[in-house]
């Protein structure tokens, strides 16, 4: 999907990337892994059994680093008509119904303290958007533990555009006419 420049799970919604801030670092890690692979090949050339084992591990590590970045690129945040999906590679996929968003603001933060009921999803050690929710949303950690979240901070490459689009969508949803009540019987 990464090579074909396709996204996963957009389902017709508007996509917002977050991987641009980590791209240089991830490719730097991949380059270091490649240099380590070549160095270990030279150092272990007299020990073929050990050389093969280390070579397999080094190649796996390089592919893993590139794969993590690819997963971040193909799984962007998605703003749909009634839900905002905040994602981070394959580790986080938080669906927030738009009617539960109280406020959205652009807020650059580079330090994050763990707090109960708050979820920080930084990229490159920074978050750029803060969402306050009217009611908690269930978030399941990578190992399946449930956390109820009422404040979410996350990163988007184009945070201003995401905040504006989300603000417009929230305004339209809140200013829509109420459904007509049934006539009295």
VEXVEXMI-970484 format. One record per residue (C-alpha): residue in three letters; x, y, z. Coordinates in steps of 0.1 Angstrom, whole numbers, padded with zeros to 4 digits, always signed. Layout:
<recs>
alaXYZ ...
</recs>
This chain:
<recs>
unk+0000+0000+0000 unk+0029+0024+0008 unk+0045+0019-0026 unk+0011+0024-0044 unk+0005+0055-0022 unk-0029+0041-0010 unk-0043+0045+0025 unk-0060+0020+0047 unk-0094+0025+0062 unk-0101+0060+0048 unk-0136+0049+0037 unk-0143+0081+0018 unk-0133+0104+0047 unk-0107+0132+0046 unk-0073+0119+0055 unk-0046+0138+0075 unk-0011+0124+0077 unk+0012+0124+0107 unk+0043+0105+0096 unk+0062+0134+0079 unk+0078+0144+0113 unk+0092+0109+0119 unk+0103+0101+0083 unk+0139+0113+0085 unk+0145+0096+0119 unk+0131+0063+0107 unk+0152+0063+0075 unk+0182+0073+0097 unk+0175+0042+0118 unk+0172+0021+0087 unk+0205+0035+0074 unk+0222+0027+0107 unk+0209-0008+0106 unk+0222-0012+0071 unk+0257+0000+0081 unk+0256-0024+0111 unk+0247-0053+0088 unk+0277-0045+0065 unk+0300-0040+0095 unk+0289-0073+0112 unk+0294-0091+0079 unk+0330-0080+0078 unk+0337-0087+0115 unk+0321-0122+0114 unk+0334-0134+0080 unk+0355-0161+0097 unk+0325-0174+0117 unk+0299-0185+0090 unk+0273-0199+0114 unk+0273-0167+0136 unk+0274-0146+0105 unk+0242-0161+0091 unk+0223-0157+0124 unk+0234-0120+0128 unk+0226-0113+0091 unk+0191-0126+0095 unk+0185-0105+0126 unk+0200-0074+0109 unk+0179-0078+0078 unk+0148-0083+0099 unk+0155-0052+0119 unk+0159-0031+0088 unk+0127-0044+0073 unk+0109-0038+0106 unk+0120-0001+0108 unk+0109+0006+0073 unk+0076-0013+0079 unk+0068+0008+0110 unk+0072+0040+0089 unk+0052+0025+0061 unk+0024+0016+0086 unk+0023+0052+0098 unk+0021+0065+0062 unk-0007+0043+0050 unk-0028+0046+0082 unk-0035+0084+0085 unk-0060+0101+0107 unk-0095+0102+0091 unk-0122+0127+0095 unk-0155+0112+0085 unk-0191+0126+0085 unk-0197+0114+0121 unk-0164+0101+0135 unk-0128+0111+0138 unk-0103+0083+0137 unk-0070+0090+0154 unk-0044+0065+0145 unk-0007+0057+0150 unk+0006+0030+0128 unk-0010-0003+0139 unk-0008+0005+0176 unk-0036+0030+0180 unk-0070+0033+0162 unk-0092+0055+0184 unk-0127+0063+0170 unk-0142+0094+0185 unk-0178+0103+0176 unk-0180+0139+0166 unk-0209+0145+0190 unk-0185+0138+0219 unk-0160+0165+0209 unk-0165+0195+0231 unk-0135+0216+0219 unk-0107+0213+0194 unk-0076+0235+0194 unk-0042+0237+0180 unk-0017+0233+0208 unk+0020+0225+0204 unk+0033+0204+0233 unk+0067+0188+0236 unk+0064+0174+0271 unk+0037+0149+0282 unk+0030+0137+0317 unk+0009+0106+0321 unk-0025+0114+0336 unk-0056+0094+0342 unk-0082+0099+0314 unk-0058+0115+0290 unk-0042+0100+0259 unk-0011+0114+0243 unk-0001+0102+0209 unk+0031+0121+0201 unk+0051+0119+0169 unk+0087+0131+0172 unk+0080+0138+0209 unk+0054+0164+0201 unk+0016+0168+0198 unk-0001+0196+0179 unk-0038+0191+0185 unk-0058+0188+0217 unk-0094+0174+0218 unk-0116+0178+0249 unk-0145+0153+0250 unk-0180+0157+0265 unk-0181+0121+0275 unk-0153+0095+0279 unk-0144+0073+0249 unk-0131+0038+0254 unk-0095+0033+0243 unk-0080-0002+0243 unk-0042-0004+0247 unk-0020-0025+0225 unk-0023-0054+0250 unk-0061-0050+0254 unk-0064-0030+0286 unk-0094-0006+0286 unk-0089+0031+0294 unk-0117+0057+0294 unk-0103+0089+0278 unk-0117+0124+0281 unk-0088+0144+0267 unk-0067+0134+0236 unk-0035+0151+0223 unk-0021+0139+0190 unk+0001+0151+0161 unk-0009+0159+0126 unk+0014+0172+0098 unk-0011+0198+0088 unk-0026+0206+0122 unk-0042+0239+0112 unk-0061+0224+0083 unk-0073+0195+0105 unk-0085+0219+0132 unk-0103+0241+0107 unk-0120+0211+0090 unk-0130+0196+0123 unk-0143+0229+0135 unk-0164+0233+0103 unk-0177+0197+0106 unk-0187+0203+0143 unk-0204+0236+0135 unk-0224+0220+0107 unk-0234+0191+0129 unk-0244+0213+0158 unk-0263+0238+0137 unk-0283+0213+0118 unk-0320+0215+0124 unk-0334+0192+0150 unk-0355+0163+0139 unk-0392+0171+0138 unk-0410+0156+0168 unk-0439+0133+0161 unk-0473+0150+0162 unk-0493+0144+0193 unk-0518+0116+0190 
</recs>
